[in-house]
Amino acid sequence: MDLKKLFFWNVDTQNDFMDEKGALYIPDAKQIRPTLKAITLLAREKNIPVVSTADYHYDDSAEIAEIPDFKSTFPSHCMAETDGADFIDETSPKNALYISWEEKYMDFDMSYREFIVSKDAFDVFNGNPNMDDFMETLYDETGRDTAVVYGVSGNVCVKYAVDGLREREFKVILITDAIKSLPDIPDPTQSEEWTEDEGLSMMTFDEFKAQAGL
């Protein structure tokens, strides 16, 4: 495993999902916070790029509903300019380039190591109009082709991230003990929907470190 080919992909580790007092707390999410911290520290130590996706909603956002079905719609969460939309301390980016879903960018400064990508949909590739250009730039300027994915929720936004990255021919390493999922929704991390192949590996953080020689 070549560290120079990796980038980390931190999915929605925001207060509303990760804090027990959050608006849409993912059950047992607090259990993975130590592992998330260790992943963040490793990325900084080894100078590995981190792309952190973040829900950033308004009252009229498609997935926000007064009477949610908890499948395609959910209660208000990660609302614009609220503490619930902020990242938890364990994953909070430092000196990151912010790429908003509310703007269209002509280019991206890849001298940054950390990137925050806001989104207004489960799927960051649909929820931010800049993503395909950004991913093309990331690959062209860094040569990194393998995403190490972790965060929440495993059966919603993590699923869309993994599928979207693979559709764009990036390899994916899923850190299984750094993911938690919502109940009552099929979970690809616990089923045969995802099978390991040349483009997808699933392992614990300790297994990842062992394979990376860390």
N, C-alpha and C positions, 0 to 999 in steps of 0.2 A: 504494500500500500504506500503510494507516494504522496506525502503531505503536500507537495507542490501542485498536485492535481485536485486537491480538495477545497471546497468552501462549505461553511456551515449554514444551515437554513433553519432559523428559529421561528417557529410558527405561533404567533398570537399569545405569547406568555405575558398577558396583560392582567392588571389587577382584577378586573371583573370576572376573569376566568380562573385565576390562580389563587386569589384571596378568599378565604371562607366567608367573608362579608361581602364579596363581590356580587354584582347583579346576576351573573350567570356562572356561578362556581361549578367547575368540573369536579365531580366526586373524586376525592382522594388526590386532587392535584397537588396538595401540599407535600405529598410524599415524594414527589420528584424534584422538589426545589433544590435539595443538596446536589443532585446529579446535574441539574441545569447550571448551578453555580460552577461546578467542576468543569463542565463543557465550556462555559464562558471564559474561565481562567485559562484553560488549555488553548483556546483560540488566541487569546492575547499573548500567551507565552510563546506560541509557535508562529505568530503573525499570520494566522489563517483568516481570510475574509469571512465576515458574518453578514448574511442577509436576514433581517428581522422583519417579518410581516406583521401588520397590525390592523385589526378592525378599527374603522373610524366612521361612525354612523351619524345620521341625522334622523329626525322623526319620520321623514318620508322615505327612508331607506327600505328597500324591498323586503329585507329579512326581519324588519321590526314590525311587531303586531301587538295590538292590545289583547287579542285573544290568540296567542301563538299555538301552533300545532307541535312545536318542538321537533320538527323535522325540516321543514322549509322556512318556517318563521319562528322567531324567538322573542322573549321580552326585550325591552330596551337594555342595551349593553354597549360598552365601549363607545359612548356617545361623544361627539366632538367637544373638545375642551373640558373634559371631565377627568378626574383622577382615575376612574375606572379604565380609561383608555391608555393609561401609562403602563410601561413595562414594570414588572417586579424588579427588586434590587438585584436579584441573582442573574438577570439577563439584560438589565438596562444598558443599551448601547452608549458608548462614549465617543464623542467627536464623530458622529455619523452623518453621512449624506442622506438627507431626507428627500424621498421621492413620493410626492403626494398624488393620490388618485384624482385630485381636483385640478391638476395642471397637466399640460403636455410639454415634455422636455425635448430639446433638440440634441443634447448630448449629456454624458455623465462623466464626472470626474473620478476616474478609477484610482487616483492616488489615495483615496479614503480606503480604510480597511473595513469599516462597518457601514452598513446601509439600512435605513428604515424605509420600508415600502408600505404605505397605507393602502387600505382597500375597503370597498363598500360592497363586497360580495364574499361568499364562502371561498370562491376560487380567486386567488390573487391574479391569475392570468386573465380573468374576465373583470375583476374588480379594480384593476388599475391599468389604464390604457398604455402605460409606458413599459410594461413588463417584457414584451418580446424584444423591443429595442435594447432594454437594459441587459437582458440575458445574452443577447448577441454580443453586446459590448464587453460584458464580463468574460465571455469565452475568448473573444478575439484578442483582448488586451492582456489577459492573464493566463490563458491556456487551461484554466481549471474546468474540469468536465464532470466532477463527481460531487453531488450534494449530500452532506451529512445532515439528516433531517430529524427534528425533535420538536416537542411542544404539544399544543392542544388545538382542537380536540381530535383525537386519532381517527374518529369515524366521520369527521366533517372537514375542517380546514386542512388538517394534515393529509387526509386522503386526497383532497383536491390538489394539494401541493405536490405530493408524490406522483400522482397521475399526470399532472401538468408538466412536471420536469421530465418525466419519462417520454411523454409525447414529443418533447423538444430534444430528445436524444441525449439528455443528461443521465448519467448513472446515479443511483440513489443508494445510500446506506442509511437504514432506518435504525435509530437508537431506541430499542424497545423499552428500556427502563427509564426513558426520559419522555414518555408519552402517556397521557391519560385521555379517556374517551367519555362521551356522554352516554347515559343509559338509553336503552330502548331503540337504538339505531344500529343497524348492522355494522360490525366493526371489522374492517379488512385486516387489521393486525391480529385478529383472533379467528380468522377464517381462511379458506382456501382461495379467496379472491385475489390475494397477492401471493405469488409463489416466487421463491428465490431463483434468479437466473443471472445471466451476465449483466443485466441492467439493474438488478435490485438485490441487495443484501440486507438481512435483518439480524441485529446483534445487540448485546448489552454494551454499555459504555466500557466496562472492563474488557470485554472481548474486542471492542474496537481499538482500545489502547494497545492490547497485546498484538493485534495484527499490524498496527502501525508502528510497533517497536517502541512504545512510549512507557 
